[in-house]
Each structure stands twice: as C-alpha cells, then as structure tokens.
Amino acid sequence: MAEEIEKYTKYETARILGARALQISMGAPFLVKLNEADLENIKYNPVEIAKIEMKEGLIPITVKRPMPLSEEYTRLKEKAKAKEAS
C-alpha cells in the first residue's frame, strides 16, 4: 500500500470495541493469549480484553466508510500489517 492508512475515528473505535466486547461477553473465544493473572488484573472485563485485541490488531471487523463516488472498506488486520511494514 503506497498511501498512509489513517487511524480510526473515535466513533469507529468505539463501535469496534463495543461490538467485540459484546461478542466476548456472549462467549466468543479470545483472540489473544491471556493467562489467569492477566485476566484477574483486568477483572475479566470484556471491554479491556477487546482493547488488548485491538492494540494487537487481531479484531476481525471491517469498517465501511462511504465516499462521494464509492465506498472504502478497511480491515483492522490490514492496518496491523501496514504498521509492521513501516
């Protein structure tokens, strides 16, 4: 990718974290490896687990941004790969 990928807006971040936290609270498996001590540290809080997953770039959620003539789709994993390449 030749162009610099922007960060998510605060609204997109809130939506991604909320959606992933809901999935975790409903029993979805964690996408990061957390030991018992880490889970006790964050008090088994699904929002904190979602934040850790987002920081690692592991959340499988796509953001759809409407553009004037088209639509742009961005996956969180693509952003993580772009960071590693930089």
C-alpha positions as CSV (number, residue, x, y, z in Angstrom):
1,M,0.0,0.0,0.0
2,A,1.6,3.2,-1.2
3,E,-0.6,5.6,0.8
4,E,-0.5,6.1,4.5
5,I,-3.5,4.4,6.3
6,E,-5.3,6.7,8.6
7,K,-6.3,5.9,12.2
8,Y,-9.8,5.0,13.0
9,T,-12.0,7.9,14.2
10,K,-13.2,7.8,17.8
11,Y,-16.6,6.8,16.7
12,E,-15.3,3.9,14.6
13,T,-13.1,2.8,17.6
14,A,-16.0,2.9,20.0
15,R,-18.1,0.9,17.6
16,I,-15.4,-1.7,17.0
17,L,-14.6,-2.1,20.7
18,G,-18.3,-2.3,21.7
19,A,-19.1,-4.9,19.1
20,R,-16.1,-7.0,20.0
21,A,-16.7,-6.7,23.8
22,L,-20.3,-7.8,23.2
23,Q,-19.0,-10.9,21.3
24,I,-16.6,-11.7,24.1
25,S,-19.4,-11.2,26.8
26,M,-21.6,-13.6,24.8
27,G,-18.9,-16.3,24.9
28,A,-16.7,-15.8,21.9
29,P,-13.1,-17.0,22.2
30,F,-10.4,-14.5,22.9
31,L,-8.1,-13.7,20.0
32,V,-5.1,-13.0,22.3
33,K,-3.4,-15.4,24.7
34,L,-4.1,-14.2,28.3
35,N,-3.1,-16.0,31.4
36,E,-5.1,-16.2,34.6
37,A,-3.1,-13.4,36.2
38,D,-3.7,-11.0,33.3
39,L,-7.5,-11.8,33.4
40,E,-7.7,-11.1,37.1
41,N,-5.7,-7.9,36.6
42,I,-8.3,-6.6,34.2
43,K,-11.1,-8.2,36.2
44,Y,-12.4,-10.3,33.3
45,N,-13.7,-7.0,31.7
46,P,-14.7,-7.7,28.0
47,V,-14.0,-4.1,27.0
48,E,-10.4,-4.3,28.3
49,I,-9.9,-7.6,26.5
50,A,-11.3,-6.0,23.3
51,K,-8.9,-3.1,23.8
52,I,-5.9,-5.5,24.0
53,E,-7.1,-7.3,20.9
54,M,-7.4,-4.0,19.0
55,K,-4.0,-2.9,20.1
56,E,-2.6,-6.2,18.8
57,G,-4.6,-5.7,15.5
58,L,-6.4,-9.0,15.8
59,I,-10.1,-8.0,15.7
60,P,-11.7,-9.4,12.5
61,I,-14.1,-6.5,11.9
62,T,-14.3,-4.4,8.6
63,V,-15.1,-0.7,8.6
64,K,-17.1,0.7,5.8
65,R,-16.6,4.3,5.0
66,P,-18.9,5.9,2.5
67,M,-17.1,8.1,0.0
68,P,-18.6,10.6,-2.5
69,L,-18.2,8.3,-5.6
70,S,-17.5,4.9,-3.9
71,E,-17.1,3.1,-0.6
72,E,-13.9,2.3,1.2
73,Y,-13.6,-0.9,3.3
74,T,-10.8,-1.2,5.8
75,R,-10.0,-4.3,7.9
76,L,-8.2,-4.0,11.2
77,K,-5.7,-6.7,10.2
78,E,-4.7,-4.7,7.2
79,K,-3.8,-1.8,9.4
80,A,-1.7,-4.0,11.6
81,K,0.2,-5.4,8.5
82,A,0.8,-1.8,7.3
83,K,2.3,-0.8,10.6
84,E,4.6,-3.8,10.6
85,A,5.8,-3.0,7.1
86,S,6.7,0.6,8.1
